[in-house]
Structure formats: structure tokens, C-alpha cells
Amino acid sequence: MWFTKSQNDVLKELNVDPKVGLTTDEVNARLQKYGQNKLKGKSKKTLLQLFIAQLQDMLIYVLIAAAVINLIVDIKHGWTDALIIMAVVLINAVVGVVQESKAEKALEALQQMTTPKSLVRRNGEVIEVNSEDLVPGDILVIDAGRFIPADVRLIESANLQIEESALTGESVPSEKNADFITKDEKIPVGDKENMAFMSTMATYGRGEGVVVGTGMETEIGKIAKILDEDESTLTPLQIKLDELGKILGYIAMGICAVIFVVGIIQKRPILEMFMTSISLAVAAIPEGLVAIVAIVLAMGVNKMSKKNAIVRKLPAVETLGAVNIICSDKTGTLTQNKMTVVKTYTLDNLRNIPSEGRDFVANKDEAELIRSFVLCSDASIDSGQDIGDPTEVALVVLGDRFNLEKNTLNAEYKRVSENPFDSDRKLMSTLNEEGDGKYRVHTKGAIDNILVRADKILLDGKIIELTEEMKEKILKVATEMSDDALRVLGVAFKDVDAVIGPEEMEKNLVVVGIVGMIDPPRTEVKDSITEAKNAGITPIMITGDHKNTAVAIAKELGIATDISQSLTGAEIDELSDKEFSENIGKYRVFARVSPEHKVKIVRAFKEKGNIVSMTGDGVNDAPSLKFADIGVAMGITGTDVSKGASDMILTDDNFTTIVHAIEEGRNIYNNIKKTIIFLLSCNLGEIICIFLSTLLNWDLPLVATQLLWVNLVTDTLPALALGIDPGDKDVMKRQPRNPKESFFSEGAGMRAVIGGTLIGLLTLAAFYIGINETGMIGNLGQLEAMAKNGNEAAKHALTQGRTMAFIVLTVSQLFYSLTMRNSQKTIFEIGIFKNKYLIYSIIIGIALQIGLTSFAPIAKIFKVTNISFGNWDVVLIFALIPFVVNEVIKLVSRKKSSN
């Protein structure tokens, strides 16, 4: 019962010094003892379970039954067909297992990338570690916006509030007190003021605590079984494709049923028609679409992670391609996030600070200004590494350059209380000891908010009354700094005789002055903004800075042209929702906005039919991140709350990464679309071939085993290779995709019909030519019956024709995959060998066909034969026709559109 024990007793029992934390060796030993800090979920499916799941399909059952029936009816010859069918079924199942395993591993890697981080003190230093690596005894640093990763006994708290609805059901945050102790061991979780629990969230203040429970030994671990539920990993696109597959499946089965009935009416052998119909259904139904899409999405996510964009939710990949508005924070995303103080101002004393150098000498007022800024800061510089908010880091650096080093000041003027920054007050205050029982409040923040709360000012080291004229002077300098694109921060103090509460700190302040700092734009962002505009995407800047500062940066980057394209939060409040929504398209910069305004901005853009991406990093950004179509959290400065609410995390906090992610999203969607159209074209060709031959009362140009083989060769490697195509380098020169558009838009459906029809007709033509060469064309329709009666000529003619049809069907589909790489450019424009995996799959497919027809024992099993070089000419010409026709269609379409 950790909450009943004192802080010292808990630390002693866990054998840890809170100022040092655990050593690396102790952490490793405790990891071995307690295990990783994560809840146990359901066990993963074994390979055998995955394999069996691949076989759980009605058509597979029917196919296996057909193989068995075939074996029973014709024990002498039926075993070969039965063996091939079973082999194809097993190979398909193995391919399915491989696909599913790849998708699962990619999702696991994705989850690993988005594992929350925790701040802990180890070996005397505060470091960031994966939450899964926490152990009992770790000293955890807690601040607003971070998830609590384990059960913690608090040892220090400053206005700490934690939202514990996951455990208590109470939406109001619980106030925490590290000094609270109770002897009541049965008090509710919500009343344990000295405890913080796993899966809750710090919403205010800060604190430190010692980890007392991890994994299943936490409060949330006790109800882990409730949390252990299966979650659907299908994205909206996969669900849509699953529905499309079912519809196409019903259509294919309907056609196969017609073929079967027509065949029976024509008095064809029932078993043969049954086997062919079922095999055609298995080959024609695109059952692999969802699996292929899962792999394409997962591989795309992996590729994006290497470009500093971690996708937390797979549907985001689909939505990215349709984004046409990017609402971006300024600081750190559009700029370098390296604030530097370049000007200081105390009354009647403006000073420019050189970009280099140190050991500067400050006058009395400047020294007080810098001292207050440094003490009222949570940032630090450790071994040359900046830790904390960039604005605060700039202030600490300023102190160093004036020999007012933070650690020295902290030691001399110990902080005893604070009023943390929040976006409504736009202020932060600390209370520090001054010695002799005296204390001083240091307040920093927006200068206009400080002036409202101040009644005195520091001048030449003396405190005098603050007049309206003095206020105007300060505000005038602040405006001039803002016009120069500087961020302005004010500071004030007041002396008190005793420790006071946060609500009393920011009254009757003494103004000291202001500083102006700059965060220069990232060098690469300007080009990215130009690229985004060319792609039909409108960049929007949203910032808490002053309007002039924001517009100056926006103009430099090419986001806005003048100040009329900007709006402040106060101006937004003056507009009705309808007025704001109607005029939203006029603005490119929103300045001095609160997180609540962000939601309003996103809503207004969405009401106009836009697909909106929104960036954020703070606790209060969570609503706007969730409301946006794509919520983007900052990986460096972002809080756990913002990351948890986001769809994507930028590990480099860079606007350019968003543009790269959109480009990748567009290419991923295009790859999925081209894969779908390719598979449907191929499947349509097989259906047309069998359907027409049945209607014409011809002998079937392909037997069941051949259809299954073609499906195996063309629906796996080439389809996957298309799914991971390098993509179109000009994809960002086109307008964003309409999210409501069909897969068959922009002529894709017509191309699928044309390609499929050509493949089917040419396969039928190859069958006819093959038989015609044998001189048995006059018997077309009776060849199967004649062959069964021992007519060797008929058997040879049928084998010759089917071999031609078999090769044309396979090779034409393989070649057709090349032309599917781009719907507008020819293969020669995008480069034949740019997709090496597709080339490999085509080579492998053709090699398999040559081997299958050339190796007599296997050829006999598949009822094919070796064909002459002359016939190979015919095969290659026929196989190339769908490819050539589609390439010509591209050229004609482009010419028409240019006219």
C-alpha cells in the first residue's frame, strides 16, 4: 500500500536516491526481475493458425471437394489434377500467410515507433526512455501534457492535476499532493492524492515520483482483461475494397454459374464444367485485394517513417493524398525552432545583442531583466544540449552570455512555488527565495498581459509608479520589434514577505522590460511551400505570435502576400460562425490564436469541403488534432497528449516532412489503385475467354489447373510489385484527389474493360490458331470427346491450342502490368526498369511458363506441350497487344486533353 507510506519509506524500500535515480546496471537487473512495463494482450496467432485461416473460404472448400471428387471418379488420371489443385491451394495459403505476417510485423514496428516516451532520472541525469523500459524504483519526471506510464508514488508536486477518467470515470482532473498520507487502506483510487496511475494524463502543473508498479502490477493491469479486446485493423479503404471484392465475387460466381449451366445444356461432362467453373471463380475473385492493400499501406508507412513521418493510424495514409489545406504552427515547423534574443529593452534603453560573443556587461535594469527571465524558466543547457521550450532556452542562453548562469541562479534563489504557463493567461510565474525570509515573484509572458497586471516599473534600479506614457513607450518598442518579425516577451517581478498562492502572484507587478527574439525560417521550407502550392495545397500559418511577426515570416516564406490575409484570435471572436466560414478562404495567417480558435479554423475550412491537415504540440491542441482530417503532432516539442490525439507524428517537427508525407500518400493511393485495376483486368480477361468459348460451344481453351496456375503467377508477385512502385515524380504537380472519387475514375474503369477484353479475346484467338495449325479446326467443339475416345490427333490439337492460350493469357497479363505503372505516362517516359521488382516478377513468370511447357513431366501434368519458335512469335505478339493498346490510349488521351 504505497499511498499509506511516507516518501522516505517508499524510497528506502525501493532502494533509490531521488537525486540520482537508478543506475544502468540496476535498471537492467530490475527489468530481468519485473519484466517490461506493458500490459499482456492476447497471444499472437501462430503460423499454423494463420495458415488454417487462409483455407477458411467457401470456394476453397468447394475446390478441395472438386479435387477429391475428380480423384474418386477417375482414379487413373484424376490424381494429377487433384495434386495440382491441392498444390495451388497450399501455395496460395502460404503466400497469404507471408502477406499477413508482413502486414502484422509492419504494424508491430509502427506500434514500436509510437511507443510513448518518459522522462526519468537515471545515473544523476534526466533522460528520455521508452515507457516500456520503466522499472520499479525509477524516478519519473511529470509535467503537463504527459501520459503517466506506470503507477507512481509522488515525491514532489507543484499544482499537479491528473485526469484519471480511465480509472475513476470522473472527467474533472484530480488534484495531487505528494505530502498526502492516509492510514485508510481502502480509500478509492480517486482519493489517493499522493499517487499517479498508469494510463492517466497530467493536465496541469508538474511533479516527480518514484515508480512503484509496472505492467500487470498496476491499477490498470488489474482490469487488463477488460482492455484485452480484438481491434479491427482494417482501414476504410480496405473495408471498401473488401465490399468491392464481394460484389465482384458475386458477379464472377454468377457468370461461372451461367457457364456451368450452359455447359450442361451443351451436354459437356458435368465434372469438367464443375471443375472449370469453380477454378474460374477462384481465379476471377480478387480475394487478395485486402491483403495486398495491407502490405502496400504497411510498407508505405515504413517508408514514411524513414522520412521523419510516423503514421500512427493507417487510414491517415489514404487521407494524405486528398489533403488540400495544411494548417501549420509557425514555431519549429516553419522555422528552425532555435530562438535567439537579439534585442533587450528596459525603459528608455534599447540594446542590440550581437549574434556571437559572451561575457557582456549589463546595467542594473538589464541584469534584473535577465535574472528574472532565467529564474522564470524551466529550460536548461546540459553538456551543450538544449532541454526545454526553445523560447526559454533562448533566455537561458542570454543569461549565460551575461554570466548569469541558470544553475548558479537556481542554487542561490531556490524556487518554492510557481504558476505554470497556460494559453489563456499567456503568463508564467515563479516564486523564489531571496534570503532573510524574503521572496520574489518573477513573471514572464505577453507584455500586454503583464502591463494590465502591473502598477510599477523598474528604472535605474529603483521602483517607481508606472504611467500610461511609460506603457505606451514599452508597447511602441514591442510593436517595432514585432514589425521586424521578432517575438516579444515581457518580464516583471514583485517582492513579498511570505509564500503566496498562484492566484496572488500576478497582481501589482513591477515591469522590468522586454526582449525581442527571432526564430528564422527553415531554409528548405520555402521550396516545400512552393511545391505544396503547385500541388493544389494551400499552406495556412497558425501561431500565438503577434500578427506583424507572423505576417513577416509568412511573406518571407510565400504563404501570404500582405497583412490583409491575416486575422487575429480577437478578430475571429468578433465574427459569427457563418461570417467566419464564408470568408475563411481569404486568410492565410491566423495570429494570437488560442487552441479553441484552432478548432474553429479547422471547422470552417472543412465546411467548405476541404481536407485539412493540422499540426499541434500542446495539451490543448488535442481537440483540433482530432477534429482535423489529419492531425499532425510534433515529435520533438509535442506532448504525449498531442501525440495520442494525432494521426501522424513528425520526428523532426518540420513542415517539409508534411509535404513529403502527402507526396508519399498520393503515390501509395495511386499504387493501390493501379493494383486493383490490374487485377480486375486480368480476372476479366479469364472470364471473357471461358465465357465466350462456352457460348460458342468450343472446347474449353483452359482447364481448371491452368486457370489456377495463371492466378498464382499473375495475382501475387506482379500485383505486389505494382503496389510498391516507386511512384510518379510529378504527382505533386496535380491537384489533390477527391476523397469521394471512385477507383474507376479518370478512365480507369474503361481501361480495365478494354485491357480485360483484349486479354480474353487474344487468349481465345491463340487457342484457335494453335488448333488450326494441327488441321483439326473443323472439329473444334468435339476435340475433348474425341481425345477421351483415344483420338491422338484430337488430343494433340487440344494440347497445342491450350498451350498457346495458356502462355498468351499468362504473358499478356505480365506485360500488361508494365503499362499499369502510370495512367498518363508511357512506360518509356517513366522508365522500363525503374521498378526492378516488377521486372523480376515478369522474368520469373515467363521463366516459369517456359519451364512448365518445356519440362515434359510437368507439361504432361498441366496438359501443355512445348511449342515451336514460330508459335512463340505469335504468343509474344498477342501478349504485347494489350500493353501496346493501353500505351497508345495514354498518348491519344494526352493529345486530346492538351488540345
BAMARMI-677964 format. One record per residue (C-alpha): y, z, x; residue in one letter. Coordinates in steps of 0.25 Angstrom, whole numbers, plus 5000, padded with zeros to 4 digits. Layout:
BEGIN
YZXa;...
//
This chain:
BEGIN
500050005000m;501149955009w;502249985000f;501950135000t;502150145015k;503350155023s;503850035032q;503450105045n;502050145039d;501749995036v;502249945049l;501450055056k;500150015048e;500349875051l;500649895066n;501949815067v;503349835072d;504249775063p;505249735074k;504149655082v;503149615071g;501749575075l;501349515088t;500649375088t;499249445092d;499349545081e;499649435071v;498449355075n;497549475074a;498049515060r;497849365056l;496449375060q;496349515052k;497049475040y;497049325039g;498149225035q;499149265025n;498749175014k;498049195000l;496649144999k;496449024990g;495348944984k;494348894995s;494548744998k;493548644993k;492448615003t;492148475008l;490948474999l;491748514987q;492748404989l;491648304991f;491048344978i;492348344971a;492448194975q;491248164968l;491648224955q;492048104947d;491448034935m;491447894941l;490747954954i;489648014945y;489447884938v;489447814951l;488347904957i;487547894944a;487647744944a;487147744959a;485947834954v;485647744942i;485747624951n;484747694960l;483747724949i;483847584942v;483647504955d;482947594966i;482647484975k;484147424976h;484947534969g;484947634981w;485947544989t;486947544978d;486747694975a;486847724990l;488147654992i;488747714979i;488447854984m;488947824998a;490247774992v;490347894983v;490147984994l;491147915004i;492147914993n;491948064991a;492048085006v;493348005006v;493848094994g;493548225002v;494248175014v;495448135006q;495448264998e;495348345011s;496448275018k;497348305006a;496948445006e;497148465021k;498548405020a;498948495008l;498448615017e;499348565028a;500448555018l;500248695014q;500248745028q;501548675031m;502148745019t;501648885022t;502748985021p;503349045034k;503649195036s;504649265046l;503949375053v;504249455065r;503149445076r;503249475091n;504649525088g;505149395083e;505349335069v;504549215067i;504149125056e;502649105053v;501749055043n;501549155032s;500049135033e;500149195046d;500749335042l;499949455044v;500049605040p;501049665049g;501949545051d;503449575049i;503949485039l;505449445038v;505849415024i;507149345019d;507649275006a;506849155003g;505549185010r;504249205003f;503449335006i;502249285013p;501449415013a;501449555008d;502549635015v;502949775017r;504549775018l;505149845030i;506549795029e;507249735017s;508749695014a;509049655000n;507649594999l;507149534986q;505849474984i;505449384972e;504049434968e;503749364955s;502349314961a;501849454961l;502749524950t;503149424941g;504549474942e;505549354945s;506649454949v;506549474965p;506149614969s;507049694978e;506349744991k;506549874999n;505849895012a;506050045011d;505450064997f;504150144998i;503350194986t;502050284985k;501650214972d;500550124976e;500450064962k;501850004961i;501949864956p;502149744966v;503549724961g;503949864965d;503549864979k;504949854985e;504449864999n;503449754998m;503549594998a;502349514994f;501749384997m;502149264989s;503549334985t;504849284989m;506049354996a;507349304988t;508349394994y;508749485006g;507849505018r;506749595023g;505649625033e;504249665030g;502849685036v;501749605031v;500649695024v;499749595017g;499449455019t;498549345011g;497649405001m;498049545004e;499449524998t;499849554983e;499849404980i;498449404987g;497949494976k;498249394966i;497849274974a;496749234965k;497749204954i;498549114964l;497249044968d;497348924959e;497048784961d;498248704963e;498348554960s;498748474972t;498948344964l;500348294965t;501048224953p;500748084960l;499248124962q;499148164947i;499848034943k;498847954951l;497748034946d;498147994932e;498347854936l;496947854943g;496347904930k;497047794922i;496547684931l;495247754932g;495047744916y;495547594917i;494547564928a;493447634921m;493747554908g;493747424916i;492447464923c;491847494909a;492247354904v;491647294916i;490347374913f;490347334898v;490647184901v;489547184912g;488547244902i;488947134892i;488747034902q;487347094904k;487547134918r;486647244924p;487147374918i;486947454931l;487647354939e;488847354929m;488847504929f;488847524944m;489947424945t;490847474934s;490647624940i;490947574954s;492147494950l;492647614943a;492547704955v;493147594964a;494247564954a;494747704950i;495747754960p;495147894961e;495647914975g;497147904972l;497448044971v;496648084983a;497447974991i;498748014986v;498448164990a;498148115004i;499348025005v;500248135000l;499648235009a;499748145021m;501148115017g;501448265017v;500948285031n;501748165036k;503048225030m;502748365036s;502748295050k;504148245046k;504648395042n;504448385027a;503348475022i;502948435008v;502548565000r;502148484987k;501448354987l;502248304975p;503448304983a;502948184991v;502848104979e;504248144974t;504948124988l;504847974986g;505747984974a;506848074979v;508248014978n;509048134979i;509048234991i;509748354989c;509948415003s;510448545009d;511448515020k;511248625030t;510048605039g;509548485030t;510648385032l;511248465044t;510648525057q;510648665052n;511248705065k;512548775060m;513548795071t;514848875070v;516048785074v;517248865069k;517649005066t;518849055058y;519449195057t;520849205051l;521749105058d;520749085069n;519948955068l;518948935080r;518148815084n;516748855090i;516248755101p;514848695099s;514448755112e;514648875121g;514549025119r;515249155123d;516449135115f;517449245113v;517849285098a;519149355094n;518949475085k;518949405072d;517949295077e;517049405083a;516949475069e;516749345062l;515549305071i;515049445071r;514949455056s;514349315055f;513249355065v;512949485059l;512849425045c;511749325049s;510249325048d;510149215059a;509749235073s;509449165086i;508149195093d;507749135106s;508749025103g;508148995089q;508949005077d;508449085066i;509049085052g;510049015044d;510848905052p;512148955048t;511849095052e;511249045065v;512648975068a;513349115066l;512349185075v;512549075086v;514049085084l;513849235087g;513049205100d;514149115105r;515149225103f;514249325110n;514049395096l;512549385097e;511749415084k;510649515089n;511749595096t;512649605084l;511449635075n;511049755084a;512449805085e;512749785070y;511449815062k;511349745049r;511049855038v;511149765025s;511449635020e;511749545008n;511049415010p;511649275008f;511449214995d;511949074990s;512749134978d;513649234987r;513549144999k;513749265008l;512849355017m;513249495021s;512649595031t;512949745033l;512949785048n;513149915055e;514449935063e;514150065069g;514750205065d;514250195051g;515050075048k;514449945043y;515049795041r;514649695031v;514649555037h;514749435026t;514649295029k;514549175019g;515449075012a;516949105015i;517449095001d;516449194996n;516849285007i;518349275004l;518049314990v;517449444995r;518449475006a;519749545005d;520049565020k;520049475033i;519849495048l;521049455056l;521149485071d;520149595070g;520849665058k;520449665044i;521649625035i;521749585020e;521249445016l;522349365010t;522249235001e;522949165012e;521849205022m;520749165013k;521449025012e;521549015027k;520049045028i;519648955017l;520448845023k;519748845036v;518448855029a;518748725021t;519248655034e;517848695041m;517148645028s;517848515029d;517348505043d;515948515038a;515848665043l;515048765036r;515948885034v;515549035034l;516349155032g;516149295036v;516649435033a;516449585034f;516749715029k;516549855035d;515849965027v;515550115029d;514150115023a;512950025020v;513349945007i;512549854998g;512449704998p;513349694985e;514449774993e;514449695006m;515249575002e;516549634996k;517849665003n;517549575015l;518349555027v;518349405030v;518249365045v;518149215045g;517349095044i;516549005053v;516248855052g;514948795056m;514348655055i;512948605053d;512948465058p;512148355050p;510748325055r;510848195064t;509748125056e;510148165042v;511248055041k;510147945043d;509248015033s;510348015022i;510547865024t;509047845023e;509047925010a;510147845004k;509447715007n;508247765001a;509047794988g;509047944990i;510348024988t;510548144998p;511348264992i;511848375000m;511848514994i;512448625002t;513048765001g;514148725011d;515548685007h;515848555000k;516648505012n;515648545022t;514548475014a;515248345011v;515648335026a;514148335030i;513748255018a;514748145022k;514348145037e;512848125032l;513148015022g;512748105010i;514148105004a;515448015005t;516548115001d;516748254995i;516748194980s;515248184982q;515148334983s;515048454974l;515048604976t;514248704968g;515448754961a;515748614956e;514348604951i;514548724943d;515748674936e;514948554931l;514048554919s;512548514922d;512748384915k;514048344923e;513348384936f;512148304933s;512948184928e;513748184941n;512748224951i;512548084957g;514048094962k;513748204972y;513048204986r;513548344991v;513448484984f;514148594991a;514248744990r;513048744980v;512048854977s;510548844975p;510848834960e;511648714961h;510548644969k;509648654956v;510848594948k;511048484958i;509548444958v;509448454943r;510648354942a;510048254951f;508648264944k;509348244931e;509848104936k;508348064939g;508448094954n;507248144962i;507848254970v;507548324983s;508248454986m;508248534999t;508348685000g;508148805009d;508548935001g;507949024991v;508848974980n;508548834983d;507148844977a;507548804963p;508248674968s;507048644977l;506048664965k;506948584955f;507148464965a;506048354965d;505848384980i;506248524985g;506448525000v;506448655007a;506948675021m;505848715031g;506748785041i;507848855033t;507148855020g;506648985013t;505248995008d;505748994994v;506348854996s;505148805003k;504248854992g;505048784981a;505148654989s;504248534989d;504548495003m;505048575016i;505848515027l;505348575040t;506648525047d;507648545036d;508048405038n;508648305027f;508048195035t;506648255032t;506848245017i;507148095019v;505948075027h;505148145017a;505648055006i;505247935014e;503847995016e;503748025001g;504147884998r;503147825007n;502047915002i;502247874988y;502247734992n;500947754999n;500347814987i;500847704978k;500247594987k;498947664988t;498847674973i;499147524971i;498247484982f;497047564976l;497347504962l;497447364967s;496047374974c;495447444962n;496047344952l;495447234961g;494047294960e;494147304945i;494647164943i;493547104951c;492447174944i;493047154930f;493347004931l;491946984937s;491347054925t;492146974915l;491846844922l;490346884921n;490246874936w;489246954945d;490047074950l;490747044963p;490547184968l;489447284966v;489647434964a;489447474978t;490447374983q;491547424974l;491347564979l;491447514993w;492747444991v;493247564984n;492847654996l;493447555006v;494847525000t;495147654992d;495047745004t;495647705017l;496647595013p;497147675002a;497347795011l;497947715021a;499047665011l;499247805007g;499747835021i;500447705024d;501647725034p;502547685023g;503747595021d;504947625031k;505847565021d;505447665010v;506747735011m;507547605008k;507047604994r;507547694982q;506747814978p;505547794970r;505647824955n;504647944953p;504347884939k;503847754944e;502447704943s;501547684954f;501547534949f;503047514950s;503747414959e;502647314956g;501547404962a;500647394949g;500747234949m;500347234964r;499147314961a;498747224950v;498947094958i;498247154970g;497047204962g;496947074954t;496946994967l;495947084974i;495047074961g;495146924960l;494946894974l;493746984975t;493146904963l;493546774970a;492846824983a;491546854975f;491646714968y;491846644982i;490646724988g;489746684977i;490246534977n;489946524991e;488446544988t;488346434978g;488046544967m;489346544960i;488746474947g;487846604946n;489046694946l;488646804936g;487146794937q;487046824952l;486746974950e;485646944941a;485146824950m;485146914962a;484347024955k;483346924951n;483146884966g;484046774968n;484546784982e;485546674981a;486246754970a;486146884978k;486746814990h;487846754981a;488146884975l;488146964988t;489046854994q;490046864983g;490147014982r;490347024997t;491546934996m;492047004984a;491747144991f;492547105004i;493647044997v;493847164988l;493847264999t;494647185010v;495747135000s;495947284996q;496047325011l;497047205013f;497847245001y;498047385006s;498947325017l;499947255007t;499947384999m;500747455010r;502047415005n;502447364991s;503647284996q;503447245011k;502347155016t;501347215026i;501947135037f;503247195035e;502747345035i;501747315046g;500247285044i;499747385054f;500747505050k;499747575042n;498547585052k;497747665043y;497747555032l;497347445043i;496247535048y;495747555033s;495747395031i;495047375044i;493947485041i;493847425027g;493647275032i;492647325043a;491847405032l;491747275024q;491347185035i;490347295040g;489747315026l;489547165024t;489047135038s;488047245040f;486847195032a;486247325027p;487547385022i;487947245016a;486647245008k;486947375002i;488347334997f;487747194993k;488647115002v;488447025013t;489046965026n;490046855023i;490446735031s;491746715039f;492146615029g;492046715017n;492746815026w;493946715025d;493846715010v;493746865010v;494946885019l;495846785011i;495446844998f;495646985003a;497046955009l;497546884996i;497947014988p;498647065001f;499446935003v;499846924988v;500347064988n;501147035001e;501746914994v;502146994982i;502947084990k;503746964997l;503946904983v;504447034977s;505347064988r;505946924987k;506146944972k;506847074974s;507747024985s;508246914976n;
//
